[in-house]
Amino acid sequence: MRARDLAEEYPLVQLTDDALSAARLIAEQRRPGVVVVDADNHPVTVLPGSQVLRFIVPGYVQEDPSLARVYDERGGAEACVGKLAGRTVREVLPPKDKRYELPLVSGDATVMECAAMMARLHSPLLLVADGDTIHGVLTASHLLDVILKTNPGPSE
């Protein structure tokens, strides 16, 4: 089975899109992240939900999570959402020099090539594309399902 056969349609967001809308898309559709494209629809990077959280949670709380207890749920959530308001997806992304390699494979990639790329990049998403043609995205959960169904192992 090849990557293009496994790829699923997936939401794409542009660098100039509203960051709060992108966060809502991730949350409401229970996605691990979204693929970010430029104005010409060329893939730029993946915006994982964890990066959105990293952007909205204050740095001092990330360094010492015990400080999170001083936030009440509602006020803390409002402050976090407020950090996204009026921002673009570009602003939420790490600077270019801090971004990970684009998790991208060709449509001809095998299941193991896809697994190796995901593992190496620690990415929950893998973009499947050939040139300007985006076939879709392969998620880690989908890929694991394919691998486990291919070799179910010993019965219990």
C-alpha positions in Angstrom: 0.0 0.0 0.0 1.3 3.5 -0.9 0.9 6.8 0.9 -1.4 8.2 -1.7 -3.8 5.3 -1.1 -3.8 6.0 2.6 -4.0 9.8 2.5 -7.1 11.4 3.8 -8.6 14.8 3.1 -7.4 17.2 5.8 -8.0 20.8 6.6 -5.4 23.3 5.3 -4.9 26.7 6.7 -3.0 29.6 5.2 -0.3 31.6 7.0 -2.6 34.7 7.0 -5.6 32.9 8.4 -6.9 33.8 11.9 -5.0 31.8 14.6 -8.1 31.5 16.8 -10.0 29.9 13.9 -7.2 27.5 13.3 -7.1 26.5 17.0 -10.9 26.0 16.9 -10.5 23.8 13.8 -8.0 21.6 15.6 -10.1 21.5 18.7 -13.6 20.9 17.2 -12.4 18.3 14.7 -10.1 16.6 17.3 -7.1 16.9 15.0 -3.5 16.7 16.2 -2.8 19.7 14.1 -3.3 21.3 10.7 -1.2 21.7 7.5 -0.2 25.3 6.8 0.1 26.4 3.2 1.2 29.7 1.6 -0.9 31.9 -0.7 -0.1 29.6 -3.6 -1.3 26.5 -1.7 2.3 25.2 -1.3 2.8 23.4 2.1 4.9 25.3 4.5 4.7 23.4 7.8 2.5 21.6 10.2 0.9 23.5 13.1 0.4 20.9 15.8 -2.0 21.6 18.6 0.9 21.4 21.0 2.4 24.5 19.3 -0.8 26.4 19.8 -0.7 25.5 23.5 2.9 26.5 23.7 1.9 29.9 22.3 -0.9 30.5 24.7 0.5 29.2 27.9 2.8 31.7 29.6 6.5 30.6 29.4 6.9 30.7 33.2 4.0 28.3 33.6 5.6 26.0 31.0 8.8 26.0 33.0 7.0 25.4 36.3 3.7 23.7 35.6 2.8 23.8 39.4 2.1 27.6 38.8 -0.8 26.6 36.6 -2.8 25.9 39.8 -3.0 29.6 40.5 -5.2 30.1 37.3 -8.9 29.5 37.7 -10.2 27.5 34.8 -12.4 30.2 33.3 -10.0 33.1 33.7 -7.0 31.1 32.6 -8.9 29.9 29.5 -10.0 33.5 28.7 -6.4 34.7 29.0 -5.1 32.0 26.7 -7.8 32.6 24.1 -7.0 36.3 24.3 -3.5 35.6 23.2 -4.8 34.1 19.9 -7.3 36.9 19.2 -6.2 39.1 16.3 -3.2 36.9 15.5 -2.4 35.1 12.3 -1.3 31.5 11.9 2.1 32.8 10.9 2.4 34.5 14.3 1.7 31.3 16.2 4.4 29.3 14.4 7.9 29.2 15.7 10.4 31.3 13.7 11.6 29.7 10.5 15.0 28.8 11.9 13.2 26.9 14.8 10.7 25.0 12.7 11.0 21.3 12.1 11.5 19.8 8.7 8.2 19.6 6.8 6.8 16.1 7.4 6.3 15.3 3.7 6.4 12.1 1.6 5.6 11.4 -2.0 2.5 9.5 -3.0 4.7 6.5 -3.8 6.1 6.2 -0.2 5.5 2.8 1.5 3.9 2.3 4.9 7.4 1.8 6.5 8.8 4.9 4.8 5.8 6.9 6.2 6.3 5.4 9.7 10.1 6.2 9.6 9.5 9.8 8.6 6.9 10.3 11.3 9.1 8.7 13.9 12.2 10.7 12.9 10.3 14.0 13.0 8.1 13.2 16.0 5.2 14.4 13.9 1.6 13.3 14.3 0.8 14.2 10.7 2.5 13.4 7.4 1.7 15.4 4.3 1.4 13.3 1.2 2.2 15.2 -2.0 3.7 15.0 -5.4 4.9 18.3 -6.7 2.0 20.8 -6.4 -0.5 18.0 -5.9 -1.5 17.5 -2.3 -3.0 14.0 -2.0 -3.9 14.5 1.7 -2.6 13.7 5.1 -1.7 10.6 6.9 -2.1 10.6 10.7 -0.1 8.6 13.2 -3.3 6.9 14.4 -4.3 5.9 10.9 -0.8 4.6 10.1 -0.7 2.6 13.3 -4.1 1.1 12.4 -2.8 0.0 9.0 0.3 -1.5 10.5 -1.5 -3.4 13.2 -4.1 -4.7 10.8 -1.3 -5.9 8.5 0.3 -7.9 11.2 -2.1 -8.5 14.1 0.5 -10.5 16.0 -0.3 -13.6 18.2 -3.8 -14.1 19.4 -4.5 -13.8 23.1 
